[in-house]
Amino acid sequence: MSFGIYALGYAILIAGLAYLAHLMHIPQHYIIALVIIMAGIGIVTGVQSTRQKDSN
């Protein structure tokens, strides 16, 4: 699985959750914090999942 596909999936998930939070009338600063935290989690898990093992 390539990192690009993984990142695209996470971006769609984050956008959907941010839109849902907007529809629930959650304050914008909470939504921004949620997006930043989820983006960080997405990057870390994406790198862990797509990283190649060292041959050493």
PDBQT receptor file of N, H, CA, C and O in Angstrom, charges set to zero:
ATOM      1  N   MET A   1       0.851  -1.168   0.000  1.00  0.00    +0.000 N 
ATOM      2  CA  MET A   1       0.000   0.000   0.000  1.00  0.00    +0.000 C 
ATOM      3  C   MET A   1       0.904   1.241   0.000  1.00  0.00    +0.000 C 
ATOM      4  O   MET A   1       1.804   1.350   0.832  1.00  0.00    +0.000 OA
ATOM      5  N   SER A   2       0.673   2.147  -0.903  1.00  0.00    +0.000 N 
ATOM      6  H   SER A   2      -0.059   2.058  -1.579  1.00  0.00    +0.000 HD
ATOM      7  CA  SER A   2       1.533   3.321  -0.991  1.00  0.00    +0.000 C 
ATOM      8  C   SER A   2       1.068   4.408  -0.022  1.00  0.00    +0.000 C 
ATOM      9  O   SER A   2      -0.096   4.459   0.374  1.00  0.00    +0.000 OA
ATOM     10  N   PHE A   3       2.001   5.263   0.341  1.00  0.00    +0.000 N 
ATOM     11  H   PHE A   3       2.947   5.221   0.018  1.00  0.00    +0.000 HD
ATOM     12  CA  PHE A   3       1.699   6.338   1.289  1.00  0.00    +0.000 C 
ATOM     13  C   PHE A   3       0.678   7.313   0.714  1.00  0.00    +0.000 C 
ATOM     14  O   PHE A   3      -0.142   7.852   1.457  1.00  0.00    +0.000 OA
ATOM     15  N   GLY A   4       0.713   7.545  -0.582  1.00  0.00    +0.000 N 
ATOM     16  H   GLY A   4       1.379   7.106  -1.185  1.00  0.00    +0.000 HD
ATOM     17  CA  GLY A   4      -0.232   8.479  -1.206  1.00  0.00    +0.000 C 
ATOM     18  C   GLY A   4      -1.675   8.032  -1.052  1.00  0.00    +0.000 C 
ATOM     19  O   GLY A   4      -2.548   8.840  -0.736  1.00  0.00    +0.000 OA
ATOM     20  N   ILE A   5      -1.929   6.754  -1.272  1.00  0.00    +0.000 N 
ATOM     21  H   ILE A   5      -1.220   6.097  -1.529  1.00  0.00    +0.000 HD
ATOM     22  CA  ILE A   5      -3.278   6.227  -1.117  1.00  0.00    +0.000 C 
ATOM     23  C   ILE A   5      -3.701   6.295   0.345  1.00  0.00    +0.000 C 
ATOM     24  O   ILE A   5      -4.844   6.635   0.652  1.00  0.00    +0.000 OA
ATOM     25  N   TYR A   6      -2.782   5.974   1.237  1.00  0.00    +0.000 N 
ATOM     26  H   TYR A   6      -1.854   5.698   0.987  1.00  0.00    +0.000 HD
ATOM     27  CA  TYR A   6      -3.058   6.030   2.667  1.00  0.00    +0.000 C 
ATOM     28  C   TYR A   6      -3.389   7.458   3.090  1.00  0.00    +0.000 C 
ATOM     29  O   TYR A   6      -4.343   7.684   3.835  1.00  0.00    +0.000 OA
ATOM     30  N   ALA A   7      -2.602   8.417   2.616  1.00  0.00    +0.000 N 
ATOM     31  H   ALA A   7      -1.827   8.234   2.011  1.00  0.00    +0.000 HD
ATOM     32  CA  ALA A   7      -2.822   9.818   2.966  1.00  0.00    +0.000 C 
ATOM     33  C   ALA A   7      -4.138  10.331   2.387  1.00  0.00    +0.000 C 
ATOM     34  O   ALA A   7      -4.840  11.101   3.043  1.00  0.00    +0.000 OA
ATOM     35  N   LEU A   8      -4.477   9.918   1.182  1.00  0.00    +0.000 N 
ATOM     36  H   LEU A   8      -3.907   9.292   0.650  1.00  0.00    +0.000 HD
ATOM     37  CA  LEU A   8      -5.742  10.332   0.573  1.00  0.00    +0.000 C 
ATOM     38  C   LEU A   8      -6.930   9.814   1.381  1.00  0.00    +0.000 C 
ATOM     39  O   LEU A   8      -7.895  10.544   1.607  1.00  0.00    +0.000 OA
ATOM     40  N   GLY A   9      -6.862   8.579   1.806  1.00  0.00    +0.000 N 
ATOM     41  H   GLY A   9      -6.078   7.986   1.623  1.00  0.00    +0.000 HD
ATOM     42  CA  GLY A   9      -7.928   8.020   2.623  1.00  0.00    +0.000 C 
ATOM     43  C   GLY A   9      -8.088   8.755   3.937  1.00  0.00    +0.000 C 
ATOM     44  O   GLY A   9      -9.209   9.035   4.361  1.00  0.00    +0.000 OA
ATOM     45  N   TYR A  10      -6.980   9.071   4.582  1.00  0.00    +0.000 N 
ATOM     46  H   TYR A  10      -6.070   8.844   4.237  1.00  0.00    +0.000 HD
ATOM     47  CA  TYR A  10      -7.038   9.827   5.833  1.00  0.00    +0.000 C 
ATOM     48  C   TYR A  10      -7.576  11.233   5.601  1.00  0.00    +0.000 C 
ATOM     49  O   TYR A  10      -8.323  11.753   6.430  1.00  0.00    +0.000 OA
ATOM     50  N   ALA A  11      -7.205  11.852   4.487  1.00  0.00    +0.000 N 
ATOM     51  H   ALA A  11      -6.597  11.429   3.815  1.00  0.00    +0.000 HD
ATOM     52  CA  ALA A  11      -7.696  13.199   4.184  1.00  0.00    +0.000 C 
ATOM     53  C   ALA A  11      -9.207  13.189   3.993  1.00  0.00    +0.000 C 
ATOM     54  O   ALA A  11      -9.894  14.102   4.450  1.00  0.00    +0.000 OA
ATOM     55  N   ILE A  12      -9.728  12.169   3.324  1.00  0.00    +0.000 N 
ATOM     56  H   ILE A  12      -9.169  11.427   2.953  1.00  0.00    +0.000 HD
ATOM     57  CA  ILE A  12     -11.177  12.056   3.145  1.00  0.00    +0.000 C 
ATOM     58  C   ILE A  12     -11.863  11.842   4.489  1.00  0.00    +0.000 C 
ATOM     59  O   ILE A  12     -12.908  12.439   4.751  1.00  0.00    +0.000 OA
ATOM     60  N   LEU A  13     -11.289  11.001   5.342  1.00  0.00    +0.000 N 
ATOM     61  H   LEU A  13     -10.441  10.516   5.130  1.00  0.00    +0.000 HD
ATOM     62  CA  LEU A  13     -11.833  10.768   6.673  1.00  0.00    +0.000 C 
ATOM     63  C   LEU A  13     -11.847  12.056   7.493  1.00  0.00    +0.000 C 
ATOM     64  O   LEU A  13     -12.850  12.380   8.128  1.00  0.00    +0.000 OA
ATOM     65  N   ILE A  14     -10.742  12.784   7.480  1.00  0.00    +0.000 N 
ATOM     66  H   ILE A  14      -9.926  12.520   6.964  1.00  0.00    +0.000 HD
ATOM     67  CA  ILE A  14     -10.651  14.025   8.249  1.00  0.00    +0.000 C 
ATOM     68  C   ILE A  14     -11.652  15.052   7.732  1.00  0.00    +0.000 C 
ATOM     69  O   ILE A  14     -12.309  15.726   8.525  1.00  0.00    +0.000 OA
ATOM     70  N   ALA A  15     -11.775  15.178   6.427  1.00  0.00    +0.000 N 
ATOM     71  H   ALA A  15     -11.242  14.630   5.782  1.00  0.00    +0.000 HD
ATOM     72  CA  ALA A  15     -12.724  16.135   5.858  1.00  0.00    +0.000 C 
ATOM     73  C   ALA A  15     -14.156  15.778   6.236  1.00  0.00    +0.000 C 
ATOM     74  O   ALA A  15     -14.955  16.658   6.557  1.00  0.00    +0.000 OA
ATOM     75  N   GLY A  16     -14.476  14.502   6.200  1.00  0.00    +0.000 N 
ATOM     76  H   GLY A  16     -13.826  13.787   5.940  1.00  0.00    +0.000 HD
ATOM     77  CA  GLY A  16     -15.817  14.070   6.578  1.00  0.00    +0.000 C 
ATOM     78  C   GLY A  16     -16.124  14.348   8.034  1.00  0.00    +0.000 C 
ATOM     79  O   GLY A  16     -17.215  14.815   8.363  1.00  0.00    +0.000 OA
ATOM     80  N   LEU A  17     -15.167  14.064   8.914  1.00  0.00    +0.000 N 
ATOM     81  H   LEU A  17     -14.281  13.685   8.646  1.00  0.00    +0.000 HD
ATOM     82  CA  LEU A  17     -15.384  14.320  10.334  1.00  0.00    +0.000 C 
ATOM     83  C   LEU A  17     -15.459  15.813  10.626  1.00  0.00    +0.000 C 
ATOM     84  O   LEU A  17     -16.242  16.235  11.477  1.00  0.00    +0.000 OA
ATOM     85  N   ALA A  18     -14.657  16.619   9.934  1.00  0.00    +0.000 N 
ATOM     86  H   ALA A  18     -14.021  16.276   9.242  1.00  0.00    +0.000 HD
ATOM     87  CA  ALA A  18     -14.721  18.062  10.124  1.00  0.00    +0.000 C 
ATOM     88  C   ALA A  18     -16.065  18.616   9.659  1.00  0.00    +0.000 C 
ATOM     89  O   ALA A  18     -16.630  19.501  10.302  1.00  0.00    +0.000 OA
ATOM     90  N   TYR A  19     -16.571  18.101   8.556  1.00  0.00    +0.000 N 
ATOM     91  H   TYR A  19     -16.112  17.382   8.034  1.00  0.00    +0.000 HD
ATOM     92  CA  TYR A  19     -17.882  18.537   8.063  1.00  0.00    +0.000 C 
ATOM     93  C   TYR A  19     -18.988  18.122   9.034  1.00  0.00    +0.000 C 
ATOM     94  O   TYR A  19     -19.905  18.898   9.306  1.00  0.00    +0.000 OA
ATOM     95  N   LEU A  20     -18.900  16.914   9.546  1.00  0.00    +0.000 N 
ATOM     96  H   LEU A  20     -18.156  16.284   9.325  1.00  0.00    +0.000 HD
ATOM     97  CA  LEU A  20     -19.881  16.449  10.530  1.00  0.00    +0.000 C 
ATOM     98  C   LEU A  20     -19.842  17.317  11.783  1.00  0.00    +0.000 C 
ATOM     99  O   LEU A  20     -20.890  17.667  12.325  1.00  0.00    +0.000 OA
ATOM    100  N   ALA A  21     -18.651  17.664  12.245  1.00  0.00    +0.000 N 
ATOM    101  H   ALA A  21     -17.799  17.380  11.805  1.00  0.00    +0.000 HD
ATOM    102  CA  ALA A  21     -18.529  18.532  13.423  1.00  0.00    +0.000 C 
ATOM    103  C   ALA A  21     -19.119  19.914  13.131  1.00  0.00    +0.000 C 
ATOM    104  O   ALA A  21     -19.734  20.526  14.005  1.00  0.00    +0.000 OA
ATOM    105  N   HIS A  22     -18.934  20.401  11.913  1.00  0.00    +0.000 N 
ATOM    106  H   HIS A  22     -18.435  19.904  11.203  1.00  0.00    +0.000 HD
ATOM    107  CA  HIS A  22     -19.524  21.682  11.524  1.00  0.00    +0.000 C 
ATOM    108  C   HIS A  22     -21.049  21.616  11.555  1.00  0.00    +0.000 C 
ATOM    109  O   HIS A  22     -21.708  22.548  12.017  1.00  0.00    +0.000 OA
ATOM    110  N   LEU A  23     -21.598  20.519  11.066  1.00  0.00    +0.000 N 
ATOM    111  H   LEU A  23     -21.063  19.762  10.691  1.00  0.00    +0.000 HD
ATOM    112  CA  LEU A  23     -23.053  20.353  11.078  1.00  0.00    +0.000 C 
ATOM    113  C   LEU A  23     -23.604  20.224  12.493  1.00  0.00    +0.000 C 
ATOM    114  O   LEU A  23     -24.764  20.552  12.744  1.00  0.00    +0.000 OA
ATOM    115  N   MET A  24     -22.777  19.750  13.412  1.00  0.00    +0.000 N 
ATOM    116  H   MET A  24     -21.835  19.483  13.208  1.00  0.00    +0.000 HD
ATOM    117  CA  MET A  24     -23.194  19.617  14.813  1.00  0.00    +0.000 C 
ATOM    118  C   MET A  24     -22.988  20.919  15.588  1.00  0.00    +0.000 C 
ATOM    119  O   MET A  24     -23.199  20.958  16.800  1.00  0.00    +0.000 OA
ATOM    120  N   HIS A  25     -22.578  21.980  14.898  1.00  0.00    +0.000 N 
ATOM    121  H   HIS A  25     -22.406  21.948  13.913  1.00  0.00    +0.000 HD
ATOM    122  CA  HIS A  25     -22.368  23.306  15.479  1.00  0.00    +0.000 C 
ATOM    123  C   HIS A  25     -21.295  23.309  16.565  1.00  0.00    +0.000 C 
ATOM    124  O   HIS A  25     -21.411  24.015  17.567  1.00  0.00    +0.000 OA
ATOM    125  N   ILE A  26     -20.248  22.510  16.352  1.00  0.00    +0.000 N 
ATOM    126  H   ILE A  26     -20.153  21.936  15.538  1.00  0.00    +0.000 HD
ATOM    127  CA  ILE A  26     -19.096  22.524  17.244  1.00  0.00    +0.000 C 
ATOM    128  C   ILE A  26     -18.264  23.753  16.891  1.00  0.00    +0.000 C 
ATOM    129  O   ILE A  26     -18.082  24.048  15.710  1.00  0.00    +0.000 OA
ATOM    130  N   PRO A  27     -17.753  24.480  17.894  1.00  0.00    +0.000 N 
ATOM    131  CA  PRO A  27     -16.972  25.697  17.595  1.00  0.00    +0.000 C 
ATOM    132  C   PRO A  27     -15.785  25.410  16.666  1.00  0.00    +0.000 C 
ATOM    133  O   PRO A  27     -15.174  24.342  16.707  1.00  0.00    +0.000 OA
ATOM    134  N   GLN A  28     -15.493  26.401  15.838  1.00  0.00    +0.000 N 
ATOM    135  H   GLN A  28     -15.990  27.268  15.805  1.00  0.00    +0.000 HD
ATOM    136  CA  GLN A  28     -14.489  26.232  14.794  1.00  0.00    +0.000 C 
ATOM    137  C   GLN A  28     -13.108  25.924  15.353  1.00  0.00    +0.000 C 
ATOM    138  O   GLN A  28     -12.369  25.151  14.744  1.00  0.00    +0.000 OA
ATOM    139  N   HIS A  29     -12.735  26.499  16.491  1.00  0.00    +0.000 N 
ATOM    140  H   HIS A  29     -13.335  27.127  16.986  1.00  0.00    +0.000 HD
ATOM    141  CA  HIS A  29     -11.398  26.245  17.019  1.00  0.00    +0.000 C 
ATOM    142  C   HIS A  29     -11.252  24.798  17.485  1.00  0.00    +0.000 C 
ATOM    143  O   HIS A  29     -10.147  24.256  17.456  1.00  0.00    +0.000 OA
ATOM    144  N   TYR A  30     -12.340  24.164  17.911  1.00  0.00    +0.000 N 
ATOM    145  H   TYR A  30     -13.237  24.604  17.934  1.00  0.00    +0.000 HD
ATOM    146  CA  TYR A  30     -12.284  22.740  18.252  1.00  0.00    +0.000 C 
ATOM    147  C   TYR A  30     -12.116  21.894  16.988  1.00  0.00    +0.000 C 
ATOM    148  O   TYR A  30     -11.390  20.900  16.988  1.00  0.00    +0.000 OA
ATOM    149  N   ILE A  31     -12.784  22.293  15.930  1.00  0.00    +0.000 N 
ATOM    150  H   ILE A  31     -13.373  23.101  15.930  1.00  0.00    +0.000 HD
ATOM    151  CA  ILE A  31     -12.681  21.559  14.668  1.00  0.00    +0.000 C 
ATOM    152  C   ILE A  31     -11.260  21.650  14.126  1.00  0.00    +0.000 C 
ATOM    153  O   ILE A  31     -10.711  20.653  13.657  1.00  0.00    +0.000 OA
ATOM    154  N   ILE A  32     -10.663  22.832  14.186  1.00  0.00    +0.000 N 
ATOM    155  H   ILE A  32     -11.108  23.642  14.568  1.00  0.00    +0.000 HD
ATOM    156  CA  ILE A  32      -9.293  23.006  13.705  1.00  0.00    +0.000 C 
ATOM    157  C   ILE A  32      -8.327  22.154  14.524  1.00  0.00    +0.000 C 
ATOM    158  O   ILE A  32      -7.429  21.518  13.971  1.00  0.00    +0.000 OA
ATOM    159  N   ALA A  33      -8.514  22.144  15.839  1.00  0.00    +0.000 N 
ATOM    160  H   ALA A  33      -9.243  22.660  16.289  1.00  0.00    +0.000 HD
ATOM    161  CA  ALA A  33      -7.650  21.318  16.697  1.00  0.00    +0.000 C 
ATOM    162  C   ALA A  33      -7.820  19.843  16.354  1.00  0.00    +0.000 C 
ATOM    163  O   ALA A  33      -6.834  19.108  16.297  1.00  0.00    +0.000 OA
ATOM    164  N   LEU A  34      -9.047  19.401  16.125  1.00  0.00    +0.000 N 
ATOM    165  H   LEU A  34      -9.848  19.998  16.171  1.00  0.00    +0.000 HD
ATOM    166  CA  LEU A  34      -9.316  18.014  15.744  1.00  0.00    +0.000 C 
ATOM    167  C   LEU A  34      -8.620  17.657  14.438  1.00  0.00    +0.000 C 
ATOM    168  O   LEU A  34      -8.024  16.585  14.322  1.00  0.00    +0.000 OA
ATOM    169  N   VAL A  35      -8.691  18.545  13.458  1.00  0.00    +0.000 N 
ATOM    170  H   VAL A  35      -9.174  19.415  13.552  1.00  0.00    +0.000 HD
ATOM    171  CA  VAL A  35      -8.066  18.300  12.153  1.00  0.00    +0.000 C 
ATOM    172  C   VAL A  35      -6.548  18.194  12.297  1.00  0.00    +0.000 C 
ATOM    173  O   VAL A  35      -5.930  17.317  11.692  1.00  0.00    +0.000 OA
ATOM    174  N   ILE A  36      -5.947  19.073  13.087  1.00  0.00    +0.000 N 
ATOM    175  H   ILE A  36      -6.449  19.785  13.578  1.00  0.00    +0.000 HD
ATOM    176  CA  ILE A  36      -4.489  19.037  13.271  1.00  0.00    +0.000 C 
ATOM    177  C   ILE A  36      -4.063  17.744  13.954  1.00  0.00    +0.000 C 
ATOM    178  O   ILE A  36      -3.092  17.111  13.540  1.00  0.00    +0.000 OA
ATOM    179  N   ILE A  37      -4.787  17.353  14.998  1.00  0.00    +0.000 N 
ATOM    180  H   ILE A  37      -5.576  17.868  15.334  1.00  0.00    +0.000 HD
ATOM    181  CA  ILE A  37      -4.451  16.121  15.713  1.00  0.00    +0.000 C 
ATOM    182  C   ILE A  37      -4.618  14.901  14.814  1.00  0.00    +0.000 C 
ATOM    183  O   ILE A  37      -3.754  14.024  14.790  1.00  0.00    +0.000 OA
ATOM    184  N   MET A  38      -5.718  14.842  14.078  1.00  0.00    +0.000 N 
ATOM    185  H   MET A  38      -6.420  15.554  14.097  1.00  0.00    +0.000 HD
ATOM    186  CA  MET A  38      -5.950  13.695  13.200  1.00  0.00    +0.000 C 
ATOM    187  C   MET A  38      -4.956  13.652  12.042  1.00  0.00    +0.000 C 
ATOM    188  O   MET A  38      -4.578  12.568  11.597  1.00  0.00    +0.000 OA
ATOM    189  N   ALA A  39      -4.530  14.804  11.551  1.00  0.00    +0.000 N 
ATOM    190  H   ALA A  39      -4.837  15.685  11.912  1.00  0.00    +0.000 HD
ATOM    191  CA  ALA A  39      -3.520  14.826  10.492  1.00  0.00    +0.000 C 
ATOM    192  C   ALA A  39      -2.200  14.269  11.016  1.00  0.00    +0.000 C 
ATOM    193  O   ALA A  39      -1.524  13.513  10.319  1.00  0.00    +0.000 OA
ATOM    194  N   GLY A  40      -1.836  14.636  12.228  1.00  0.00    +0.000 N 
ATOM    195  H   GLY A  40      -2.386  15.250  12.794  1.00  0.00    +0.000 HD
ATOM    196  CA  GLY A  40      -0.617  14.089  12.832  1.00  0.00    +0.000 C 
ATOM    197  C   GLY A  40      -0.694  12.589  13.011  1.00  0.00    +0.000 C 
ATOM    198  O   GLY A  40       0.263  11.874  12.712  1.00  0.00    +0.000 OA
ATOM    199  N   ILE A  41      -1.836  12.104  13.502  1.00  0.00    +0.000 N 
ATOM    200  H   ILE A  41      -2.613  12.685  13.745  1.00  0.00    +0.000 HD
ATOM    201  CA  ILE A  41      -2.026  10.661  13.666  1.00  0.00    +0.000 C 
ATOM    202  C   ILE A  41      -1.973   9.965  12.310  1.00  0.00    +0.000 C 
ATOM    203  O   ILE A  41      -1.386   8.890  12.187  1.00  0.00    +0.000 OA
ATOM    204  N   GLY A  42      -2.575  10.565  11.303  1.00  0.00    +0.000 N 
ATOM    205  H   GLY A  42      -3.052  11.439  11.403  1.00  0.00    +0.000 HD
ATOM    206  CA  GLY A  42      -2.568   9.988   9.965  1.00  0.00    +0.000 C 
ATOM    207  C   GLY A  42      -1.170   9.886   9.378  1.00  0.00    +0.000 C 
ATOM    208  O   GLY A  42      -0.834   8.888   8.740  1.00  0.00    +0.000 OA
ATOM    209  N   ILE A  43      -0.360  10.904   9.587  1.00  0.00    +0.000 N 
ATOM    210  H   ILE A  43      -0.633  11.715  10.105  1.00  0.00    +0.000 HD
ATOM    211  CA  ILE A  43       1.011  10.879   9.064  1.00  0.00    +0.000 C 
ATOM    212  C   ILE A  43       1.820   9.794   9.764  1.00  0.00    +0.000 C 
ATOM    213  O   ILE A  43       2.534   9.029   9.117  1.00  0.00    +0.000 OA
ATOM    214  N   VAL A  44       1.706   9.730  11.088  1.00  0.00    +0.000 N 
ATOM    215  H   VAL A  44       1.126  10.352  11.614  1.00  0.00    +0.000 HD
ATOM    216  CA  VAL A  44       2.477   8.736  11.839  1.00  0.00    +0.000 C 
ATOM    217  C   VAL A  44       2.061   7.316  11.451  1.00  0.00    +0.000 C 
ATOM    218  O   VAL A  44       2.923   6.475  11.195  1.00  0.00    +0.000 OA
ATOM    219  N   THR A  45       0.773   7.039  11.404  1.00  0.00    +0.000 N 
ATOM    220  H   THR A  45       0.074   7.723  11.612  1.00  0.00    +0.000 HD
ATOM    221  CA  THR A  45       0.338   5.680  11.058  1.00  0.00    +0.000 C 
ATOM    222  C   THR A  45       0.623   5.359   9.590  1.00  0.00    +0.000 C 
ATOM    223  O   THR A  45       0.913   4.212   9.251  1.00  0.00    +0.000 OA
ATOM    224  N   GLY A  46       0.542   6.365   8.723  1.00  0.00    +0.000 N 
ATOM    225  H   GLY A  46       0.306   7.297   8.998  1.00  0.00    +0.000 HD
ATOM    226  CA  GLY A  46       0.856   6.126   7.314  1.00  0.00    +0.000 C 
ATOM    227  C   GLY A  46       2.314   5.770   7.104  1.00  0.00    +0.000 C 
ATOM    228  O   GLY A  46       2.633   4.872   6.325  1.00  0.00    +0.000 OA
ATOM    229  N   VAL A  47       3.195   6.468   7.792  1.00  0.00    +0.000 N 
ATOM    230  H   VAL A  47       2.936   7.198   8.425  1.00  0.00    +0.000 HD
ATOM    231  CA  VAL A  47       4.624   6.169   7.676  1.00  0.00    +0.000 C 
ATOM    232  C   VAL A  47       4.922   4.791   8.266  1.00  0.00    +0.000 C 
ATOM    233  O   VAL A  47       5.706   4.031   7.697  1.00  0.00    +0.000 OA
ATOM    234  N   GLN A  48       4.307   4.467   9.394  1.00  0.00    +0.000 N 
ATOM    235  H   GLN A  48       3.670   5.084   9.856  1.00  0.00    +0.000 HD
ATOM    236  CA  GLN A  48       4.531   3.150   9.999  1.00  0.00    +0.000 C 
ATOM    237  C   GLN A  48       4.039   2.019   9.100  1.00  0.00    +0.000 C 
ATOM    238  O   GLN A  48       4.678   0.971   9.010  1.00  0.00    +0.000 OA
ATOM    239  N   SER A  49       2.910   2.229   8.438  1.00  0.00    +0.000 N 
ATOM    240  H   SER A  49       2.391   3.081   8.511  1.00  0.00    +0.000 HD
ATOM    241  CA  SER A  49       2.333   1.175   7.614  1.00  0.00    +0.000 C 
ATOM    242  C   SER A  49       3.046   1.001   6.283  1.00  0.00    +0.000 C 
ATOM    243  O   SER A  49       3.094  -0.112   5.759  1.00  0.00    +0.000 OA
ATOM    244  N   THR A  50       3.594   2.056   5.728  1.00  0.00    +0.000 N 
ATOM    245  H   THR A  50       3.555   2.960   6.154  1.00  0.00    +0.000 HD
ATOM    246  CA  THR A  50       4.198   1.972   4.398  1.00  0.00    +0.000 C 
ATOM    247  C   THR A  50       5.718   1.940   4.421  1.00  0.00    +0.000 C 
ATOM    248  O   THR A  50       6.348   1.852   3.367  1.00  0.00    +0.000 OA
ATOM    249  N   ARG A  51       6.312   2.011   5.591  1.00  0.00    +0.000 N 
ATOM    250  H   ARG A  51       5.801   2.083   6.448  1.00  0.00    +0.000 HD
ATOM    251  CA  ARG A  51       7.775   2.037   5.707  1.00  0.00    +0.000 C 
ATOM    252  C   ARG A  51       8.356   0.675   5.294  1.00  0.00    +0.000 C 
ATOM    253  O   ARG A  51       7.812  -0.373   5.642  1.00  0.00    +0.000 OA
ATOM    254  N   GLN A  52       9.448   0.709   4.560  1.00  0.00    +0.000 N 
ATOM    255  H   GLN A  52       9.889   1.560   4.277  1.00  0.00    +0.000 HD
ATOM    256  CA  GLN A  52      10.135  -0.509   4.156  1.00  0.00    +0.000 C 
ATOM    257  C   GLN A  52      11.032  -0.983   5.290  1.00  0.00    +0.000 C 
ATOM    258  O   GLN A  52      11.675  -0.171   5.955  1.00  0.00    +0.000 OA
ATOM    259  N   LYS A  53      11.076  -2.257   5.508  1.00  0.00    +0.000 N 
ATOM    260  H   LYS A  53      10.554  -2.917   4.968  1.00  0.00    +0.000 HD
ATOM    261  CA  LYS A  53      11.943  -2.821   6.542  1.00  0.00    +0.000 C 
ATOM    262  C   LYS A  53      13.390  -2.756   6.085  1.00  0.00    +0.000 C 
ATOM    263  O   LYS A  53      13.685  -2.950   4.906  1.00  0.00    +0.000 OA
ATOM    264  N   ASP A  54      14.301  -2.480   7.028  1.00  0.00    +0.000 N 
ATOM    265  H   ASP A  54      14.061  -2.322   7.986  1.00  0.00    +0.000 HD
ATOM    266  CA  ASP A  54      15.725  -2.486   6.717  1.00  0.00    +0.000 C 
ATOM    267  C   ASP A  54      16.206  -3.898   6.448  1.00  0.00    +0.000 C 
ATOM    268  O   ASP A  54      15.761  -4.846   7.095  1.00  0.00    +0.000 OA
ATOM    269  N   SER A  55      17.110  -4.038   5.497  1.00  0.00    +0.000 N 
ATOM    270  H   SER A  55      17.471  -3.268   4.972  1.00  0.00    +0.000 HD
ATOM    271  CA  SER A  55      17.624  -5.373   5.159  1.00  0.00    +0.000 C 
ATOM    272  C   SER A  55      18.745  -5.817   6.094  1.00  0.00    +0.000 C 
ATOM    273  O   SER A  55      19.207  -6.954   6.001  1.00  0.00    +0.000 OA
ATOM    274  N   ASN A  56      19.189  -4.944   6.989  1.00  0.00    +0.000 N 
ATOM    275  H   ASN A  56      18.814  -4.020   7.065  1.00  0.00    +0.000 HD
ATOM    276  CA  ASN A  56      20.290  -5.280   7.914  1.00  0.00    +0.000 C 
ATOM    277  C   ASN A  56      19.826  -6.211   8.991  1.00  0.00    +0.000 C 
ATOM    278  O   ASN A  56      20.614  -6.598   9.854  1.00  0.00    +0.000 OA
TER     279      ASN A  56
